[in-house]
Amino acid sequence: MAKESMKAREVKRKKLVDKYAEKRAKLKAEGDYIGLSKLPRNSSKVRLHNRCSLTGRPKGYMRQFGLSRITFREMASAGLIPGIKKASW
């Protein structure tokens, strides 16, 4: 389980990325790198970190499902993910 402060930090970064997305794209298209450097650092999309939507775990993240590998395995074993069968784990 991730700390609540870490989850909150990711939410805050996501809001900043959304807020500055258009401005950042415009500055990049113009080639204004000085203007880009004046924007907040956390407004860059690169600063976002993928986290499991249920537990907040940052490692072992599976993009297709939005879950960590551990949560995915638990849900698949319980039959909560349609189309996934337990094969050989």
N, C-alpha and C positions, 0 to 999 in steps of 0.2 A: 504494500500500500504506500503510495506516495504521500509526502507531507502536504497538508492543505496549503501551506505557503508556496510550495512549488507549483501546485495546480493553479493557484491564484496568479502567480507570476506568468504562467503560460497564457492564461486568459487575458491578462493585461497586454502581453505582447501581441496576441491575436487582434485585439482592438486597435492597437497602434498600426499594425500592418494594414488592416482594412481602411483605417483613416487616411493613411498616406499613400495608398496604392496608386491612385490616379496621378498625384503630384510626382511621385517617384518615376512612373512610366513616362510622364511628360519631360522631366528633366533628363532622363536617359536618352530619349529620342532626340533631344536638342544637343546632347553631348555636354551638358552643363554639370561637370563633376564637382565643381566647387559648391554649387547649389545642393548637390546630393550629399556632400560631406557635412552640410549644415543641418540636415534632417537628423532626428533622433536615431541612434544606432539600432534600437530595438524595433524600428519601423521597417527594417529589412526582412524580407520573407525568409532569408537564410537563417535568421536567428530563432525561428520557430522550431520546436522539438516535438516530434510525434509521441503521443502518449496513449495508453490504453484508455478507452472511453469509460470502462467500469472501475478499474483499479488505479489508473493514473501511472502505471508502470512505464518507464521510458525505454527499457531495453526489451528486445525480443518482440518488437512491434510488427504486426502484419497489416499492411496498408489495405489490402482487399477487404478485410473484415473490421478494421479499426480497433483490434484487440491485441493484447500481448499473447505470446505463445502459450503461456500457462492458462490464461482465461479461456483462450480458444480451445485448448485441449479439454478443460473441465466441461465447457458447454457442449462440445462435440460428443463427449462420453455420455452426457446426460440427454443427448438427442435434441438439444435446443437450436442447433444450426441445421437448417434443412439442406439436404443434398450431401452431407458429410457423413461418411461411415468410418467406424473405427477399423483400421486395417491391421497394422502391426505395431502399434506402439504399446 
